[in-house]
Structure formats: structure tokens, C-alpha cells
Amino acid sequence: MNALDHLLDGNERFCHGVSDHCADRLERRLACLDAQEPSVAVLSCADARVDPDIVFDAPLGDLFSVRIAGALATDEAIASLRYAVDVLGVRTVVVLGHEGCGAVAAAVAGHAPAALESLVAPIRAVIFDSTDPVRDNTCAQAHRVRVELDPEVAVLGAVYSAATGRVEIHPVPLDDTSLTHTLSQTTLSQTTINQTNVNQTTTRKDPLT
């Protein structure tokens, strides 16, 4: 059974409210003391309701999890995934979006809390005119991960439904250079904006002096 089959089997158990791993947590914790050997890396949203270890009923230490609002493939997220691939030997990466994602909803609405704007802007760029923004954002982020990692690593997009508990796998575009360019340019532009704001804040005179 391959890594994806294990994930989907675990998700099926989760959907039925059962787990194979509640009783062996102490054993697993002790087994992982010396080293981590995850079989899958997951880039997912930071939403508290979407925990990959629970959604996939995965044993402790089986998933290398990277979590960020909107499951956004930032440079930092990709660096973490690259570590999982290059150092830990992971050969399967899943980008997990979810229905009801607040970051995607903010991108669709055209405005976001200031704290999230740097994450929402890249999402807004790839879901323009989308009829399924959660799916399209997930696939766009998965595509960026794919082009950044070893081409022999399997990269999959997936969307979790809180209503049913099920995870649906979505194909990732094999060759979409325009999409990669859009993601990269939007991230670069937002980084420049953030740095400009930092510089302005740094040089602003203290009104109390």
C-alpha cells in the first residue's frame, strides 16, 4: 500500500469516527524519541479545525506538517517541505486546503484583516474569476510546491470537507508557467510592500520626542 492509500484509509476511519492509533500513542512516542521518519509531508491551513494528523488518522510521527493560513506555499513553507524531502526522505507531499477557509474567503471578498493581507494577496492573484476558489488555490499552491521540489516527489492537492470529514484529491497542473510566475511575482510584490512599510516605520519620527 502506498503513502496516499494509507492517508485515504486513515481519512475513511476518521469519517466513521474511529481511530487505529488512540491506544498506541505511548508506544509511538517512545519509538520516535531518537529520530523522525515521516512518510508524508503535508502543507495545510492553520485553521484549528483542520489537523492533518487527525483528519488522516495518522500515527504520531508519520506526518511532517507545515501549517499556514490558506495553505500558502511561501518560501518558508517550501523550505520546510524541502527539508522533509532532502533530509528526511519524504517522497509524497500533500497540499491540503479546506472548505470554509477564511483566507480564501477574504481573498474572494477583496479585503482582509491587516495581519493576513500578506497571505491573502497571493491567493487573490490565483483565484480571480474562479468558480471553486478553495480547489483552485489548493492546486495553485501545490503546483508551486511541485516546481520547487525534486521532480520525482509526488505532490498532490487535496481539499477537506468539514461537513463530511472527507478529503478529496485534486490533480495538480503539470506545466503552468504562467501560474508559477503569478505566484512568484505576487509574493515578491507583497514582500517589497512589507519591507517598505517596515522602513517607513523605522524612519518615522517619534511624536513624543
Secondary structure, 3 states (H helix, E strand, C coil): CCHHHHHHHHHHHHHCCCCCCCCCHHHHHHHCCCCCCCCEEEEECCCCCCCHHHHCCCCCCCEEEEECHHHCCCHHHHHHHHHHHHCCCCCEEEEEEECCCHHHHHHHHCCCCHHHHHHHHHHHHHCCCCCCHHHHHHHHHHHHHHHHCCCCCEEEEEEECCCCCCEEEECCCCCCHHHHHHHHHHHHHHHHHHHHHHHHHHHCCCCCC
